C-alpha cells in the first residue's frame, strides 16, 4: 500500500520528468510542426480557431483588415 510520502515522491518525479524530458521534447516537436506548416494550412487553422464559416472564401493576401473584423466578432461573443 502506498503512503502519502510515496505519492508525493512519485508526483515529484513525474514533474521532474515532464520538466526535463517530456516538455522539451514536445516543444521541439511543436516548433518543427510550425516551421513545416504551409501558409494554406496556417490559414485553415486560423479560420477554424476564429470560427469562420467553412464556405467563406479564404484570401491569399494578408487580409489584416479582415483578420481584425474576425477578432472583433470573436471578442463580442
C-alpha positions in Angstrom: 0.0 0.0 0.0 1.3 3.4 -0.9 1.5 6.1 1.7 1.3 9.8 1.3 5.1 10.3 1.2 5.3 7.7 -1.6 2.6 9.5 -3.6 4.3 12.9 -3.1 7.7 11.5 -4.2 6.0 9.9 -7.3 4.4 13.2 -8.2 7.7 15.0 -7.7 9.4 12.5 -10.1 6.7 12.9 -12.6 7.0 16.7 -12.6 10.8 16.5 -12.9 10.4 14.1 -15.9 8.0 16.4 -17.6 10.2 19.5 -16.9 13.4 17.9 -18.1 12.4 15.4 -20.8 8.8 15.4 -21.9 8.2 19.1 -22.0 11.3 20.0 -24.0 10.7 17.1 -26.4 7.1 18.3 -27.1 8.4 21.9 -27.6 10.8 20.6 -30.2 8.0 18.7 -32.0 5.8 21.8 -31.8 8.5 24.1 -33.2 9.2 21.7 -36.0 5.5 21.5 -36.9 5.2 25.3 -37.0 8.3 25.6 -39.2 7.0 22.9 -41.6 3.4 24.3 -41.8 2.3 25.7 -45.1 0.6 29.0 -45.4 -2.6 27.4 -46.6 -2.6 25.1 -43.5 -2.0 28.1 -41.3 -4.9 29.9 -42.9 -7.1 26.9 -42.4 -6.2 26.6 -38.7 -6.7 30.3 -38.2 -10.1 30.2 -39.8 -11.0 27.2 -37.6 -9.9 29.0 -34.4 -11.8 32.1 -35.3 -14.9 30.1 -36.2 -15.0 31.3 -39.8 -17.8 29.6 -41.8 -16.4 26.8 -44.0 -17.9 28.3 -47.2 -16.2 31.6 -46.5 -13.5 32.2 -49.2 -10.0 32.4 -47.6 -7.9 35.2 -49.1 -4.4 34.8 -50.5 -3.2 38.2 -49.5 -2.5 39.3 -45.9 -6.1 40.1 -45.0 -5.2 42.2 -42.0 -8.4 44.3 -42.1 -10.5 41.1 -42.3 -8.5 39.5 -39.5 -9.4 42.4 -37.3 -13.0 42.0 -38.2 -13.0 38.4 -37.1 -11.1 39.2 -33.9 -13.7 41.8 -33.1 -16.5 39.4 -33.9 -15.0 36.7 -31.6 -14.4 39.2 -28.8 -18.1 40.2 -28.7 -19.3 36.5 -28.2 
